Amino acid sequence: MYSCGVPVPVIAAWCRVSVKRVVRAADRQIERDPAWFDRCWMIHDQPAWPANKKHRRRTREQAWWEHYAHLTAHVREHGKIPAQNDSHEARVLYRWVENQRRNHDAGTLTPDGLEALNGVGVPLCGSSSGYGIIGLVKRAVAEHREQDVAAAAG
């Protein structure tokens, strides 16, 4: 099953090709992009669309888990959390991770989301402004002020 739980013989019938050719095409795609199969399984693991066509829109939770699947695939492929200047896809994931940090700071990140992001290794503690160059500079200035106050008191 490669596409939303549809068996390979059904996909082959839709495409009017042999089952062997569908399997070979999927294997080639996995060789080209190892994260592709993870994304397929992530989509497969999601609940099926409702039978009512009116409600076939993607929910926020489904979108969240799709972004999470892209993030885990990126971490598996590159061995690190995406950086802002790596590539366009990494930039999109970087912004999504930053939004999750803000959601965590605001207390709106779900416990499942928090557990999933911790499992990937995304640091969520502290404020969203505590990350990056600006956060490092703010912390350095604060430490320098504390040292000045301690020296003046001592």
Order of alpha helices (4+ residues) and beta strands (2+ residues): alpha-alpha-alpha-alpha-alpha-alpha-alpha
